């Protein structure tokens, strides 16, 4: 199946914020329901962190926070690594990110100003992490994200749980059905979520539409390797790019660290 560079609703600046925030809140909840999809990635990420000596993650394109709390917990419990994180986004869900910060016990800090993943401010130093968002970027932009990390000598890790496959698309359909039932109960509760969840189901539609598009524009291992090959200075990094089966589904991962 050929990769398609389509557009997700949440990428559109004019898309209603209430709908976008509802969708990112749902994805954050769904992304932390199970640790199973992240086991192999956590092993790669822990090795990268040990090599760079970083104890701080810079979570780019965070949305509503994604699986970050689960990744931090797995690093702590399974790998003995206590890491803090800063969550960032080009269109930050400020309320969600601040709530995530408040609930984290000091492990997460929210950056509520827009942050461009292709040009991360020098003040945001740490091991860069992109969870379930790398597919948003066209090849030139995706290469630019990797190039920015390399130019600034920062480690970078990419995790994708969506995949260009029939099973990946079926997983999205199932998730959007669950999202339809759950939307009105997302926290913080507000009447608009009942309206946008069940009466005029724009939030479930956002989840469904963006999920299908995400699958269709997800990068394969070979495509990620091609992106890396075009990054200036990439030969000064070690790259670990894998497809990790998880039952009928799979995660695709990339970790890059400067060579010693």
N, C-alpha and C positions, 0 to 999 in steps of 0.2 A: 504494500500500500504506500503510494507516494506521499511524502509530507506536503501539507498544504498550509500556506501562510495566511490563515484567516484571521478575523478580528473577533475577540471576545467582547461581550457587552461591558464588562467591568473595565475594559481598556478605553472606553469612550468617555471623554471628559463631560459630556452632557448627560450621561446615564444617571438617573436619579440616585442621589446619595443614600436615601433610605433603603432602596433596593440593593445597591452595591453592598452596603454595610450588613444588611440581612444575610446576603449570600456569603460574605466573608466570615461572619459570625458562625454560620452553619458549617462552613468548611473547617474553621478552627475547632469546633466541637467534634466533628467527624474525624478530623486528623489526629485526635488524641484518645480515641476510643480503644485502640489496640496498639500494642507495641510490636506486633508481629511483622508489619511491613518494614520496620526500621532496623532489624537486628544486624543484617549484613552491613548496612550503611554505617551504623554506629561503630562497628569494628574499623572500617576505613577512616572515619572521622577521628576516632581516638588516636589512630596511628599518625594521622596528619597533625593533630594537636601536639602530640608528644614530640614530633620532629621539629615543629616550629617553636615549641615552648609556650604557645599561646594559652591563656586561661580566659580569653574574652572572645565571644562570637559576635560578628556583625551580621545580623539577619536581614538580608535585603529582600525587597518585594514581599514583605511580611503578610500583607493582607490583614487578617484578624489575628495573626500570630502563628497560624498553622500548627505543625506538630512540634514546635520548639520546646514547650514544657516537657513533652515526652522524651525528646532527644536529650535534654539536659538530665532528666531523671535516669535514663539508661546509661549515659556517660558516667554519672555519679555512682549508680548502684552496680553496674557491671564492669566498668573500666576504672573505677577509682578516681575519676577526673571531675573536679568541681569547677564548672565554668559558668561565668556570667554572660549576659547577652544584651545587646542593644537591638531593638526591633525598629525597622525603618520601612518606608514605602514611598513611592512617587505620589500616590493618592492615599495618604494614611487614614485609616479608620481610627481617628484619635481617641474616641470614647472607648473602643475595644482595646486599643493598645495601652491606654492608661489603666484600664481595669486589669489587664494582664500584668502590668507592672505592679499594681497594688496587691495582687494575689500571689506574687512570685516569691515573697519572702526576701526581697532584695536581690534576687537572681536575674531579674530582667529590668532594663531601663527602656522607656519609650522615647524615641525621637519623633516628635510630632510634626516637624518641618519636612517638606518633600525631599527625598533623597533619590538621585539618579544612579542606578546601578552601574551605568557605563562611565560614571565620573564621581566616585565616592569621595566625599570631603576628606582631606588629610587628617582631620581631627577624629575621624572614625577609624581607628586602627584596631585590628584583630582579625581572627580567622573568619573569612567571609562565608556565608551560608545562604543558599537559595533553595528553598523547599517548595516544590510543586509550582514553580513560576518561570523556570527557564524557557519553557516552550512558548511563553508570550512573545519572545523576541525573535525577529527575523535573523537570518544567519549573520549579517553584518553587525547587528546590535549584539547578538549573543557573543560573537567573537570580540566585540568591544568590551563586554563585561569581563571576559577572561583576560583580555589585554590590559585592562585597567588594574586588575589584581596583580598581574605579572610586573607591570611598570612600577607599581608601588610596593612590590615584593611582599605581598600578602598571600597567605594560603587561601584557597577557595574550595568549597565543596558544593556540589549540586545534587539534589535528590528529586526524582520524578516518580510518582506512583501512577501516573497516567501513561498509556502506551497506545501506539497505533496498531490496534488489533481488535478483532471482534469481541474478545472477552473483556478488553478494556472498555469498549463502548457499552457493553452489557452492564458492566460494573457502574458506569455513570448513570444509566437508566434506573438501576436499582437504587442508587444513592439519591437521585432526584425524587423518587417516590417516597423514600424515607424523609427527605427534606420537606416534602409537601405536608406530611403529617406533623413534623416537628417544628416548622417555622413559627407558628404562633406562640410556642413555648420557649423560644430562645430568650436568653437573658442579655440585657435588661428587657423585661416585658414592656411592651407599649401597644396601644390599640392599633397603631398603623401596621404592626406585624400580623395581627389577625386579618386585617383588610388585605395586605399584600401577600399573605400566605394562603388564605382560603377564598376570600371574596373575589379579589382580582389577583390571581396567583402569580404575580410578577417575580417574587423571590424564587419559588420553585422553578419557574421558567428560566430565570437567570442561571440557576444551578445546572439545569438540564442543558441549556444551549451552550453555556461556557464549558461544561464538562465534555460534550461531544467535540467542540472545537479544540479543546485542549488535547484530546486523544489524537485528532487529525493532524495537529502540528507538533506533536511530541518528537523529540530527536532520538534516533537510534544510536547504538554504540558506535557504529561506523560513521555516522554523521557527526557525532561529538568528536571523534578522532580527527575528522577532516577539519572541524572548526579549530581544534588545538593546533593542527599543522600550520594554520594560517596566522597564528598569533606571534608577533615579533617577540623574541626572547623566550619562546616556549621551551627551547632546548635547555634552558637553565632551570627547568622545573622537572619533577617527576610526576607523571600523570597516571592515575589508576581509574580506568573507565570500565564499568561492568554492567551487565544485565543480571539481576539477581531474582530467580524465580521465587514466587510466593504462592504456592498452590496453583490455581488456574491463572493468576495474575503475575505480574513481575514489577520490580522497581528498576529504574535505570539510574546509575550513580556516576559521578565524576569527582575526583579529589585531586587537586594539584598543590604541590608544596615545593618551595625552592630547594634545589639540590644543596647538599652540605658544602 
